[in-house]
């Protein structure tokens, strides 16, 4: 039987996809490197050609989730015919979903403080310009009332990420409710303004 040789990036992407599926199915702590390579049907040494550790592939999974998040938010911001408050509501839903799923794994005791800090820093850097733009658009339309959109975005991200990383925090739905209330107050929005609306 001829052995199939795949391009480096194709193989790496396949491993990331497999790891993501296994993390979702079994949980991060219960998934081993052996599980990943066995599902892929490759030797374990090949995994270490692409990743230093299981934690390294987790970071790659989270990076891909972040890239998808930014694509969605960029599309929302670009749709100028949609009112700013509606764009903000959609973006808030996407961001909180990303934070909850991304940080679910990062709150585990097995995850190093270094990975948490790196992911937190990258998340802030990626989301800052988009959140600032959403707040600025809301301010122009009269829906949002803040002194400085950029500093407000920085404050919201710091608070939201801090809450999501706190291992003592309650269940996901309670955290999302807390974040929604927090952001509404910071932006001087009416209560419930960021609640998802069916068929929106």
C-alpha positions as a Markdown table, in Angstrom:
| # | Residue | x | y | z |
|---|---|---|---|---|
| 1 | Unk | 0.0 | 0.0 | 0.0 |
| 2 | Unk | 1.4 | 3.4 | -1.0 |
| 3 | Unk | 1.7 | 5.9 | 1.9 |
| 4 | Unk | -0.1 | 9.1 | 1.3 |
| 5 | Unk | 2.0 | 12.2 | 1.9 |
| 6 | Unk | 0.1 | 15.4 | 2.7 |
| 7 | Unk | 1.2 | 19.0 | 2.6 |
| 8 | Unk | 2.4 | 20.3 | 6.0 |
| 9 | Unk | -0.4 | 22.8 | 6.4 |
| 10 | Unk | -3.1 | 20.4 | 5.3 |
| 11 | Unk | -2.0 | 17.8 | 7.8 |
| 12 | Unk | -1.7 | 20.4 | 10.6 |
| 13 | Unk | -5.3 | 21.6 | 9.9 |
| 14 | Unk | -6.6 | 18.1 | 10.0 |
| 15 | Unk | -5.0 | 17.6 | 13.4 |
| 16 | Unk | -6.5 | 20.8 | 14.7 |
| 17 | Unk | -9.9 | 19.8 | 13.4 |
| 18 | Unk | -9.6 | 16.3 | 15.0 |
| 19 | Unk | -8.4 | 17.8 | 18.3 |
| 20 | Unk | -11.3 | 20.3 | 18.3 |
| 21 | Unk | -13.9 | 17.5 | 17.7 |
| 22 | Unk | -12.3 | 15.3 | 20.5 |
| 23 | Unk | -12.1 | 18.2 | 23.0 |
| 24 | Unk | -15.8 | 18.9 | 22.4 |
| 25 | Unk | -16.8 | 15.2 | 22.6 |
| 26 | Unk | -14.6 | 14.1 | 25.6 |
| 27 | Unk | -13.4 | 17.3 | 27.2 |
| 28 | Unk | -9.8 | 18.7 | 27.1 |
| 29 | Unk | -8.5 | 16.8 | 30.1 |
| 30 | Unk | -9.9 | 13.5 | 29.0 |
| 31 | Unk | -8.4 | 13.8 | 25.5 |
| 32 | Unk | -4.9 | 12.6 | 25.0 |
| 33 | Unk | -2.4 | 13.1 | 22.2 |
| 34 | Unk | -2.7 | 9.3 | 21.6 |
| 35 | Unk | -6.5 | 9.9 | 21.0 |
| 36 | Unk | -5.8 | 12.6 | 18.4 |
| 37 | Unk | -3.2 | 10.6 | 16.4 |
| 38 | Unk | -5.2 | 7.4 | 16.6 |
| 39 | Unk | -8.3 | 9.2 | 15.2 |
| 40 | Unk | -6.1 | 10.6 | 12.5 |
| 41 | Unk | -4.4 | 7.3 | 11.8 |
| 42 | Unk | -0.9 | 8.6 | 12.1 |
| 43 | Unk | 2.1 | 7.9 | 14.2 |
| 44 | Unk | 2.4 | 9.9 | 17.5 |
| 45 | Unk | 5.7 | 11.3 | 16.5 |
| 46 | Unk | 4.0 | 13.2 | 13.6 |
| 47 | Unk | 1.9 | 15.1 | 16.1 |
| 48 | Unk | 5.1 | 16.5 | 17.7 |
| 49 | Unk | 6.3 | 17.6 | 14.3 |
| 50 | Unk | 3.4 | 20.1 | 14.3 |
| 51 | Unk | 2.8 | 20.8 | 18.0 |
| 52 | Unk | 4.9 | 20.9 | 21.1 |
| 53 | Unk | 2.1 | 19.5 | 23.3 |
| 54 | Unk | -1.6 | 19.0 | 23.8 |
| 55 | Unk | -1.8 | 22.5 | 25.2 |
| 56 | Unk | -0.2 | 23.8 | 22.0 |
| 57 | Unk | -2.9 | 22.2 | 19.8 |
| 58 | Unk | -5.5 | 23.7 | 22.1 |
| 59 | Unk | -4.1 | 27.2 | 21.5 |
| 60 | Unk | -4.3 | 26.5 | 17.7 |
| 61 | Unk | -7.9 | 25.5 | 18.1 |
| 62 | Unk | -8.7 | 28.7 | 20.0 |
| 63 | Unk | -6.8 | 30.7 | 17.4 |
| 64 | Unk | -9.0 | 29.3 | 14.6 |
| 65 | Unk | -12.1 | 30.0 | 16.7 |
| 66 | Unk | -10.9 | 33.6 | 17.0 |
| 67 | Unk | -10.4 | 34.0 | 13.3 |
| 68 | Unk | -13.9 | 32.8 | 12.6 |
| 69 | Unk | -15.2 | 35.2 | 15.2 |
| 70 | Unk | -13.4 | 38.2 | 13.6 |
| 71 | Unk | -14.8 | 37.3 | 10.2 |
| 72 | Unk | -18.4 | 37.3 | 11.5 |
| 73 | Unk | -17.9 | 40.6 | 13.4 |
| 74 | Unk | -16.3 | 42.2 | 10.4 |
| 75 | Unk | -19.3 | 41.2 | 8.3 |
| 76 | Unk | -21.7 | 42.7 | 10.9 |
| 77 | Unk | -19.8 | 46.0 | 11.1 |
| 78 | Unk | -19.6 | 46.3 | 7.3 |
| 79 | Unk | -23.4 | 46.0 | 7.0 |
| 80 | Unk | -24.1 | 49.7 | 7.6 |
| 81 | Unk | -27.8 | 49.5 | 6.6 |
| 82 | Unk | -28.4 | 47.5 | 9.9 |
| 83 | Unk | -28.9 | 49.9 | 12.8 |
| 84 | Unk | -25.9 | 50.2 | 15.2 |
| 85 | Unk | -27.8 | 48.8 | 18.2 |
| 86 | Unk | -28.8 | 45.7 | 16.2 |
| 87 | Unk | -25.2 | 45.2 | 15.0 |
| 88 | Unk | -24.0 | 45.6 | 18.6 |
| 89 | Unk | -26.5 | 43.0 | 19.8 |
| 90 | Unk | -25.4 | 40.5 | 17.1 |
| 91 | Unk | -21.7 | 41.1 | 17.8 |
| 92 | Unk | -22.3 | 40.7 | 21.6 |
| 93 | Unk | -23.9 | 37.3 | 21.0 |
| 94 | Unk | -21.0 | 36.2 | 18.9 |
| 95 | Unk | -18.3 | 37.5 | 21.3 |
| 96 | Unk | -19.9 | 36.0 | 24.5 |
| 97 | Unk | -20.3 | 32.7 | 22.7 |
| 98 | Unk | -16.7 | 32.7 | 21.7 |
| 99 | Unk | -15.5 | 33.7 | 25.2 |
| 100 | Unk | -17.6 | 31.1 | 26.9 |
| 101 | Unk | -16.5 | 28.2 | 24.7 |
| 102 | Unk | -12.9 | 29.4 | 24.5 |
| 103 | Unk | -12.5 | 30.0 | 28.1 |
| 104 | Unk | -14.3 | 26.8 | 29.2 |
| 105 | Unk | -11.1 | 24.9 | 28.5 |
| 106 | Unk | -8.8 | 27.6 | 29.8 |
| 107 | Unk | -10.4 | 27.6 | 33.2 |
| 108 | Unk | -9.2 | 24.0 | 33.8 |
| 109 | Unk | -6.5 | 23.6 | 36.4 |
| 110 | Unk | -4.4 | 21.7 | 33.9 |
| 111 | Unk | -3.9 | 24.7 | 31.7 |
| 112 | Unk | -0.8 | 26.8 | 32.4 |
| 113 | Unk | -1.0 | 30.4 | 33.5 |
| 114 | Unk | 1.2 | 31.3 | 30.5 |
| 115 | Unk | -1.4 | 30.0 | 28.0 |
| 116 | Unk | -4.2 | 31.8 | 29.7 |
| 117 | Unk | -2.2 | 35.1 | 29.6 |
| 118 | Unk | -1.3 | 34.6 | 26.0 |
| 119 | Unk | -4.8 | 33.9 | 24.9 |
| 120 | Unk | -6.2 | 36.8 | 27.0 |
| 121 | Unk | -3.6 | 39.2 | 25.4 |
| 122 | Unk | -4.4 | 38.0 | 21.8 |
| 123 | Unk | -8.2 | 38.2 | 22.4 |
| 124 | Unk | -7.9 | 41.8 | 23.5 |
| 125 | Unk | -5.7 | 42.8 | 20.6 |
| 126 | Unk | -8.0 | 41.1 | 18.1 |
| 127 | Unk | -11.3 | 42.4 | 19.4 |
| 128 | Unk | -10.3 | 46.0 | 20.4 |
| 129 | Unk | -10.6 | 47.7 | 17.0 |
| 130 | Unk | -13.9 | 45.9 | 16.2 |
| 131 | Unk | -15.5 | 46.7 | 19.6 |
| 132 | Unk | -14.3 | 50.3 | 19.4 |
| 133 | Unk | -15.9 | 50.6 | 16.0 |
| 134 | Unk | -19.2 | 49.2 | 17.2 |
| 135 | Unk | -19.2 | 51.6 | 20.1 |
| 136 | Unk | -18.3 | 54.6 | 17.9 |
| 137 | Unk | -21.1 | 53.8 | 15.5 |
| 138 | Unk | -23.5 | 53.5 | 18.4 |
| 139 | Unk | -22.4 | 56.8 | 19.8 |
| 140 | Unk | -22.9 | 58.5 | 16.4 |
| 141 | Unk | -26.4 | 57.2 | 16.1 |
| 142 | Unk | -27.2 | 58.4 | 19.7 |
| 143 | Unk | -27.8 | 54.8 | 21.1 |
| 144 | Unk | -24.6 | 54.8 | 23.1 |
| 145 | Unk | -23.3 | 57.4 | 25.5 |
| 146 | Unk | -19.7 | 57.2 | 26.5 |
| 147 | Unk | -16.7 | 59.6 | 26.9 |
| 148 | Unk | -14.1 | 57.6 | 24.9 |
| 149 | Unk | -15.1 | 54.6 | 22.7 |
| 150 | Unk | -11.6 | 53.1 | 22.7 |
| 151 | Unk | -11.1 | 53.2 | 26.5 |
| 152 | Unk | -14.7 | 51.9 | 27.0 |
| 153 | Unk | -13.9 | 49.0 | 24.7 |
| 154 | Unk | -10.8 | 48.3 | 26.6 |
| 155 | Unk | -12.7 | 48.4 | 29.9 |
| 156 | Unk | -15.4 | 46.0 | 28.6 |
| 157 | Unk | -12.9 | 43.5 | 27.3 |
| 158 | Unk | -10.9 | 43.5 | 30.5 |
| 159 | Unk | -14.0 | 42.9 | 32.6 |
| 160 | Unk | -15.5 | 40.3 | 30.3 |
| 161 | Unk | -12.3 | 38.3 | 29.9 |
| 162 | Unk | -11.7 | 38.5 | 33.6 |
| 163 | Unk | -15.1 | 37.1 | 34.4 |
| 164 | Unk | -14.8 | 34.3 | 31.9 |
| 165 | Unk | -11.4 | 33.2 | 33.2 |
| 166 | Unk | -12.5 | 33.1 | 36.8 |
| 167 | Unk | -12.8 | 29.4 | 37.7 |
| 168 | Unk | -15.2 | 30.3 | 40.6 |
| 169 | Unk | -17.8 | 31.8 | 38.3 |
| 170 | Unk | -21.2 | 30.1 | 37.9 |
| 171 | Unk | -22.7 | 28.4 | 34.8 |
| 172 | Unk | -22.4 | 29.8 | 31.3 |
| 173 | Unk | -25.9 | 31.2 | 31.1 |
| 174 | Unk | -25.5 | 33.1 | 34.3 |
| 175 | Unk | -22.1 | 34.6 | 33.1 |
| 176 | Unk | -23.7 | 35.7 | 29.8 |
| 177 | Unk | -26.5 | 37.4 | 31.7 |
| 178 | Unk | -24.0 | 39.1 | 34.0 |
| 179 | Unk | -21.9 | 40.3 | 31.0 |
| 180 | Unk | -25.0 | 41.5 | 29.1 |
| 181 | Unk | -26.1 | 43.6 | 32.1 |
| 182 | Unk | -22.5 | 44.9 | 32.6 |
| 183 | Unk | -22.1 | 46.0 | 29.0 |
| 184 | Unk | -25.6 | 47.6 | 28.9 |
| 185 | Unk | -24.7 | 49.7 | 31.9 |
| 186 | Unk | -21.3 | 50.7 | 30.7 |
| 187 | Unk | -22.7 | 51.8 | 27.3 |
| 188 | Unk | -25.8 | 53.5 | 29.0 |
| 189 | Unk | -28.1 | 51.3 | 27.0 |
| 190 | Unk | -31.7 | 50.4 | 28.1 |
| 191 | Unk | -32.0 | 47.2 | 30.1 |
| 192 | Unk | -32.4 | 44.3 | 27.8 |
| 193 | Unk | -31.0 | 46.1 | 24.7 |
| 194 | Unk | -28.5 | 43.4 | 24.1 |
| 195 | Unk | -30.9 | 40.5 | 24.6 |
| 196 | Unk | -31.0 | 38.3 | 21.5 |
| 197 | Unk | -34.1 | 38.8 | 19.4 |
| 198 | Unk | -35.6 | 35.8 | 17.5 |
| 199 | Unk | -35.5 | 36.0 | 13.7 |
| 200 | Unk | -33.2 | 39.0 | 13.8 |
